Amino acid sequence: MSKEVPGILNIGVDVDGVVASIYKKINRLVNENLGVDMKAIREAQGQTDYWLHRWPQITAISGGSEFVCGLWDNPDVFRGAERVPGAVKTLNQWRKQNYQIWFITSRNEESVGLATKRWFEENGLGWAVNEGRILFISPQDKDRPSFKSAAAKRLGLNVFIEDHDETLAGIEGPTMMIKILIACHHNS
């Protein structure tokens, strides 16, 4: 549990869609392997569901849902992820202001932890790796809101920044925790 210091915020930050963007790579892999152009579907139908494995265009393909689910455990997907514009600069500014920043991700450390940590080091956030500030979901815990809620409570977070509305709605933190939903551009 963190010790509260007046004026110092404890901030929880999701990784994908908030700091790193893997969606361009996901779109490319799904298009190449399943023939589904997710960008075109999003633009034509306004599809905003993050659970790609549930999309009718994916479930209609034999093995489509399994392929999409497997992408989240593939370290190659996370290598070379793009930075979300302004995120690294802002996080480093907050760190200089002594805010306590925790990266709370639904990524599985066993399968993609090394690729994730390497990305942080290569993209100006090596301090998070060195200070153990990246919290990964366990392979057994697939309930993202419960995992993130437990972390928020344990860390005494004042702010939680997430890009997935369903996950954010399910996060329960300390009383008075501010939840911030950011818009992520999945059409890249």
C-alpha positions as CSV (number, residue, x, y, z in Angstrom):
1,M,0.0,0.0,0.0
2,S,1.3,3.4,-0.9
3,K,1.7,6.2,1.7
4,E,-0.3,9.3,0.8
5,V,1.6,12.5,0.5
6,P,-0.3,15.7,0.1
7,G,-0.2,17.0,-3.5
8,I,1.3,13.8,-4.9
9,L,-1.0,11.7,-7.0
10,N,-1.0,7.9,-7.3
11,I,-1.8,7.3,-11.0
12,G,-2.7,4.0,-12.6
13,V,-2.2,3.9,-16.4
14,D,-3.3,1.2,-18.8
15,V,-0.7,0.3,-21.4
16,D,-2.4,-0.6,-24.7
17,G,-4.2,2.3,-26.2
18,V,-3.0,4.7,-23.5
19,V,0.8,4.5,-23.8
20,A,1.5,2.0,-26.6
21,S,-0.6,1.4,-29.7
22,I,-0.5,-2.1,-31.1
23,Y,-3.7,-1.7,-33.1
24,K,-2.1,-1.0,-36.5
25,K,-0.1,-4.3,-36.1
26,I,-3.3,-6.2,-35.0
27,N,-5.2,-4.8,-37.9
28,R,-2.5,-5.9,-40.3
29,L,-2.2,-9.4,-38.9
30,V,-5.9,-10.0,-38.9
31,N,-6.2,-8.8,-42.5
32,E,-3.2,-10.9,-43.6
33,N,-4.2,-14.1,-41.8
34,L,-8.0,-13.9,-41.8
35,G,-8.8,-11.6,-44.7
36,V,-10.7,-9.2,-42.4
37,D,-10.1,-5.5,-42.9
38,M,-10.9,-4.3,-39.4
39,K,-10.2,-0.7,-40.3
40,A,-12.7,-0.8,-43.1
41,I,-15.3,-2.4,-40.9
42,R,-14.8,0.2,-38.1
43,E,-15.2,3.0,-40.7
44,A,-18.2,1.5,-42.5
45,Q,-20.1,0.1,-39.5
46,G,-18.8,2.3,-36.7
47,Q,-17.7,-0.9,-34.9
48,T,-16.2,0.0,-31.6
49,D,-16.2,-3.4,-29.8
50,Y,-12.7,-4.1,-28.4
51,W,-13.5,-7.8,-28.1
52,L,-12.4,-8.6,-31.7
53,H,-12.8,-12.3,-31.2
54,R,-16.6,-11.6,-30.9
55,W,-17.0,-9.7,-34.1
56,P,-19.3,-11.6,-36.5
57,Q,-16.7,-11.2,-39.3
58,I,-14.2,-13.0,-37.1
59,T,-16.5,-15.7,-35.6
60,A,-17.7,-16.6,-39.1
61,I,-14.1,-17.8,-39.9
62,S,-13.1,-21.2,-38.7
63,G,-10.4,-20.6,-36.0
64,G,-10.8,-16.8,-36.3
65,S,-11.7,-16.2,-32.7
66,E,-8.8,-18.4,-31.5
67,F,-6.4,-16.6,-33.9
68,V,-7.4,-13.2,-32.5
69,C,-7.2,-14.3,-28.9
70,G,-3.7,-15.7,-29.5
71,L,-2.4,-12.3,-30.7
72,W,-2.5,-11.0,-27.2
73,D,0.0,-13.6,-26.1
74,N,2.3,-13.1,-29.0
75,P,5.4,-11.0,-28.1
76,D,5.9,-10.1,-31.8
77,V,2.7,-8.1,-31.6
78,F,4.1,-5.9,-28.9
79,R,7.6,-5.4,-30.4
80,G,7.7,-2.1,-32.3
81,A,4.4,-0.8,-31.0
82,E,3.9,2.8,-31.7
83,R,3.8,5.4,-28.9
84,V,0.4,7.1,-28.3
85,P,1.2,10.7,-29.2
86,G,2.1,12.8,-26.1
87,A,1.9,9.9,-23.6
88,V,5.5,9.3,-22.9
89,K,6.3,13.0,-22.6
90,T,3.4,13.6,-20.2
91,L,4.2,10.5,-18.1
92,N,7.8,11.6,-17.7
93,Q,6.7,15.2,-16.8
94,W,4.4,13.7,-14.1
95,R,7.3,11.6,-12.8
96,K,9.5,14.7,-12.5
97,Q,6.6,16.2,-10.4
98,N,7.0,13.1,-8.1
99,Y,3.6,11.6,-9.0
100,Q,3.6,7.8,-8.4
101,I,2.8,6.2,-11.7
102,W,1.8,2.5,-12.0
103,F,1.2,0.7,-15.3
104,I,-1.6,-1.8,-14.9
105,T,-1.9,-4.0,-17.9
106,S,-4.0,-6.9,-19.0
107,R,-0.9,-8.2,-20.8
108,N,0.4,-11.5,-19.5
109,E,3.9,-11.3,-18.1
110,E,4.7,-14.9,-18.9
111,S,4.1,-14.6,-22.6
112,V,4.7,-10.9,-23.4
113,G,6.4,-9.5,-20.3
114,L,9.9,-9.3,-21.8
115,A,8.7,-7.7,-25.0
116,T,6.7,-5.2,-22.9
117,K,9.6,-4.3,-20.6
118,R,11.9,-3.9,-23.6
119,W,9.4,-1.6,-25.3
120,F,9.3,0.6,-22.1
121,E,13.1,0.7,-22.0
122,E,13.3,1.6,-25.7
123,N,10.6,4.3,-25.5
124,G,11.8,6.5,-22.6
125,L,10.0,4.7,-19.8
126,G,12.8,2.5,-18.5
127,W,12.3,3.8,-15.0
128,A,9.0,1.9,-14.9
129,V,10.9,-1.3,-15.5
130,N,13.7,-0.5,-13.1
131,E,11.3,0.5,-10.3
132,G,8.9,-2.5,-10.8
133,R,6.0,-0.2,-11.8
134,I,4.5,-2.5,-14.4
135,L,1.8,-4.8,-13.0
136,F,0.8,-7.7,-15.3
137,I,-2.4,-9.7,-15.1
138,S,-1.8,-13.4,-14.1
139,P,-2.6,-16.1,-16.7
140,Q,-5.3,-17.4,-14.4
141,D,-7.1,-14.0,-14.0
142,K,-8.9,-13.2,-17.2
143,D,-11.3,-10.7,-15.5
144,R,-9.6,-7.4,-16.3
145,P,-11.8,-5.1,-14.3
146,S,-11.3,-7.2,-11.1
147,F,-7.5,-7.3,-11.6
148,K,-7.3,-3.6,-12.2
149,S,-9.7,-2.9,-9.3
150,A,-7.6,-4.9,-6.9
151,A,-4.5,-3.0,-8.0
152,A,-6.2,0.4,-7.7
153,K,-7.3,-0.4,-4.1
154,R,-4.0,-1.9,-3.1
155,L,-2.0,1.1,-4.5
156,G,-4.5,3.7,-3.2
157,L,-4.8,5.2,-6.7
158,N,-6.2,8.7,-7.1
159,V,-6.5,8.5,-10.9
160,F,-7.0,5.6,-13.3
161,I,-6.4,6.2,-17.1
162,E,-7.9,3.6,-19.4
163,D,-9.0,3.4,-23.0
164,H,-11.6,0.7,-22.7
165,D,-15.0,1.9,-21.4
166,E,-16.2,-1.6,-20.3
167,T,-13.1,-2.2,-18.3
168,L,-13.0,1.3,-16.8
169,A,-16.7,1.0,-15.7
170,G,-15.8,-2.2,-13.9
171,I,-12.9,-0.8,-12.0
172,E,-13.6,0.0,-8.4
173,G,-10.9,1.9,-6.6
174,P,-10.6,3.9,-3.4
175,T,-13.3,6.4,-2.7
176,M,-12.8,9.5,-4.8
177,M,-10.7,7.8,-7.4
178,I,-11.0,9.7,-10.7
179,K,-11.5,7.5,-13.8
180,I,-10.3,8.9,-17.1
181,L,-11.4,7.3,-20.4
182,I,-9.3,8.4,-23.3
183,A,-10.2,8.0,-27.0
184,C,-7.9,5.6,-28.8
185,H,-7.7,5.6,-32.6
186,H,-7.9,2.0,-33.6
187,N,-8.2,2.8,-37.3
188,S,-4.5,3.4,-37.7
